Amino acid sequence: MMEWKRLLNKERRRKSTMSGDHRAEFERDWDRTIFSTPVKRLQDKTQVFPLDPNDAVRTRLTHSLEVSSVARGLAIKVSQWLLAENKIKPGMDRAIEAIASTCGLVHDIGNPPFGHSGEDAIRYWFGTQFPVTKDQDGYELDPLLQLLDNKQHLVNDFRHFEGNAQALRLLSKLQILADFYGLNLTYGTLSASCKYVAASTEVKHGGDHAYTKPGYFASEADIVKEIRAKTGTGSARNPITFLVEVADDAVYSVADIEDAVRKRIFTWKEVDHLLGKKDAAIKDAKERANRILKSGGSKIPKGLPCDVYASAFRTGSIGVVVDAAFEAFKKNYNAIMDGSYRHELVEASTASGLVAKLKDIARQRAYATPPNLKLELMGRKVICDLMDVFWEGAEKLPLGEPPKPKKFVGKAGALLSENYRRVFQHWIKEQPHLPHTYHRLLLVTDYISGMTDSFATKLHKELFNG
């Protein structure tokens, strides 16, 4: 069984040099995070609609702030129950709330530009840059495997590039000031931030949700081992991780619909019809929305715009999902704490039909619009072209000295982020068990995935269109 005393480990990988103040350590994690550069960059990263001119449509930052808010609210609800059941001691509730809030803020921090299509673009580049072929006897020949000393787990880190694993790199290494500990967050927060627990070679579909995507790269394996030992999770998910995942599902499933209505991709009347009235959770969300629209009166005012209906339904829907997930958490508490629970709380709750229906409407009607598809194709072109250029620079980047911009590869190397070059130079010495080429490929993915949509587009235009 996991123990809350160990899960709420407030130690840091490097002892903090700041003296104590009125804030708890986990609240300091939130403050460090919200002032960090990677969080600022989220304001210019795609949530669903790339480079959208409508400032009311969500970016990755506004989405993350909303997830943080809902995660905090759900954590408060859960903590009150834990206190009432004598499962935690007074004061631990404040820690759980702060950790959930911070993890909600950073849950998408590792995503590259152009949303999930950006992740696909990076994977696509590795497939085309290092294509797997077959010899005359039918045996597969993988040039990337040969470059990485025939270590399949290193190959998988790139062929199955994942923003969640990149997030751990950002939090633990890439956001540097004077050292190489990243934001130097507490073990408790780092543990809860790990949405998936699998290495890239351990991914499996079906059975255990926490293993459906890579949760960390080989470069962070030692850090993951350290986090697990300090918090006592072993290879299981941290209980707070379940709460943050609920918040993410609750928010994006309905917020994407709200944004699509705001963009006039479809009307609220169409959404209302597609939702139907048979599912109890959908009916509950609609009833809550109607109470909001009545604003204490007996009737909903006439002539309200579509986006007002969508916003009210968003509030009602999130409330339904949070309440249902809370009941699922209580029901499955013992399995969550002993590490045997393998599912998502939303899927196990009475709100599963509501969330599934919302996601289905978004997939069918919002994500696949021609303007969105064009921008996603453009984003893949931008990312792949930039990967081409900067791989040439990173592949030949000199060790222990600045790049020499005399030849093309030197110029490309000199344009790589100075901070990420420092990280590369440091860890290539600190992790000699990993091939140099592995570190060089990490340098490229670190740089590209750290870009904002606008920066990547502008840089691409400067390099390829003059």
Secondary structure as UniProt FT lines:
FT   HELIX           4..7
FT   HELIX           25..34
FT   HELIX           37..41
FT   HELIX           42..44
FT   TURN            50..51
FT   TURN            55..56
FT   HELIX           60..84
FT   TURN            85..86
FT   TURN            90..91
FT   HELIX           92..106
FT   TURN            107..110
FT   TURN            113..114
FT   HELIX           115..129
FT   STRAND          133..134
FT   TURN            136..137
FT   STRAND          140..141
FT   HELIX           143..147
FT   TURN            148..150
FT   HELIX           152..159
FT   HELIX           163..169
FT   HELIX           170..174
FT   TURN            182..183
FT   HELIX           187..193
FT   TURN            200..201
FT   HELIX           209..211
FT   HELIX           218..220
FT   HELIX           221..231
FT   TURN            234..235
FT   HELIX           239..262
FT   TURN            263..264
FT   HELIX           268..275
FT   HELIX           280..294
FT   TURN            295..296
FT   TURN            302..303
FT   HELIX           306..331
FT   HELIX           333..337
FT   TURN            338..339
FT   TURN            345..348
FT   TURN            350..351
FT   HELIX           352..361
FT   HELIX           362..366
FT   TURN            367..368
FT   HELIX           370..395
FT   TURN            405..406
FT   HELIX           408..415
FT   HELIX           418..430
FT   TURN            432..433
FT   HELIX           436..449
FT   HELIX           453..464
//
